[in-house]
Amino acid sequence: MPKDVSESAMAQVPPFANFDPETAAILGAAYDEALARLLDRPDLVRELVAKHLVALATRGERNIHKLCDEALIAEGF
């Protein structure tokens, strides 16, 4: 998936805009990593992963790999 598409999908998750630029970049990187692992999953799955990433970041997680892993595990991957 082209980078601009994944960034726009992640940016559509409402609380995403509430993060500082550094955290937004971390979330974007974690989302890109998750998409690479998901391959061709439906948009709904991608949206749910994005929402989990935001929830984890809201609780303070900033490790890209941990964000990715925990969001994917929460969705059963």
N, C-alpha and C positions, 0 to 999 in steps of 0.2 A: 504494500500500500504506500503511495507517495506520502512523504512527510507532511505536506500541507493538509492533506485529507485527515490524517490521524490527529494533527494538532487541532483542526477545526472540530472534529468529533469530540475530543477531550474538552475543548473550550465550551462546548454546548452543555456540559454538565453544570447546572446553575451555580453551585458554590465555588466552582473553579476560579471564577473571577475575583474571589475574595482573598486569594493567596498573593504573597509578594512575588516578584519576578524570579527569585532564586528557587522558591518552592514550586512555582508554576513550571519551571524548567525541569525540576526533578520529577514532577508528576508526568510531564510530557515524555521524558525518557523512560519512566516506568511503564507508561502506556504503550510506547513504541515497542518495548521489550515484550510486553504481554501480547501485543498484536502479532509479533513475530512467532510467538509460541502457539497462538491460536490458529494461525493459518487462515483459512477461509470460513470463519464462523459468521453466523448472521449478525446483523447490526445490533439486534437486541442483546446478544451476549457481549458485544463490545461496549455497549452502553452500561450494562450491569457491572462490567469490570471497571469502567471509568468511575462509576459511582462508588465502588468499593475503594478504589484508590483515593478518592477525595475523602471518604470517611476515615480511612487510615491516616491520611495526612492531617486531617482535622484533629486527630488524637495525638499528633506529634511525630509520627513516623516520617523519616526523611531518607532512609536507605533505599535506593532505587530497586535493588534486587529483592529486598524484603517486601517492599510495597508490591512489586510484581508478583512474587510468590504467594503472598497472603491473599491478594485479590483473585488470583487464579484458583487457589485452594477454596476460597469462599464460593466460587462458582462451579466447583467440582472438577477442576482440571489439574 
